[in-house]
Amino acid sequence: MSNMMSTILYTVYIIIFLAFVVSIIEFTVPIIVKADFDRECDYYLDKSVDAGGLTVSETMQLVAKIEAMSPNINIVSYDITRSGSVAYKDDVHFVINATYSLSTITSTFTRSNKNYPLYYEKQFANRRIIN
């Protein structure tokens, strides 16, 4: 009787542990996606600071890279100042708004889609002199 009771207890422990692991994974996935989103935006922000904005092709590359990170990411809007379009010491805008949808567990056998906003906004003074 003792072996059967310990087997049942170990099974219950394993089920609780697996439920805990799944909930931790579902909690951390949006955080990881946001970190990846910010990292891509930071890379292109550095390019934008150097050039006083981004070219059209660089902007499209950024949008393509963000959409390629996950099929669940949808770009809602973006406003990135074009390179060479602002004067010295004028503000350069770098704004990207996207959503990430994830199917999460709501109860034992049901899931629902949850949308997480991904928003990145920076504004800086143009330091590049245009001839």
C-alpha positions, 0 to 999 in steps of 0.5 A: 500500500505504501508503494502505491501511495508514494507513486500517486504522490510522485505523479501529483508532484510531477503534474504540479511541476509541469503546470508550473513550468508551462505557466512560467513559459507562458509568462516569459514568452511576451517578455522575450519577444519584447526584448527581441523587438527592442533589440532590433529597434535599438540597432536601427535607432543607432543607424538613425542617429548616425545618419539623421534618420533612416532611408526608405530601404532601411525602414522596410528592412526594419519592418521586415525583420520585426515581422520575421521574428514571429508570425504573431507580430503585426506592425500597427504603425511606424513613424521614422524620420527619413534620412536627410529630411531634417535640419541640424538640431531638429527633432528626429522621430523613431516610433514603431507600434506593433502587437503580439498575439499569443494563445494562452491557457485560461482554464484546464481545457480552454485557450484564448488569444491575448494581444500584447502591445509592442511600442518603441519611441525615441526622439533625438536631435539631428547631429548630422549637417546636411550640405 
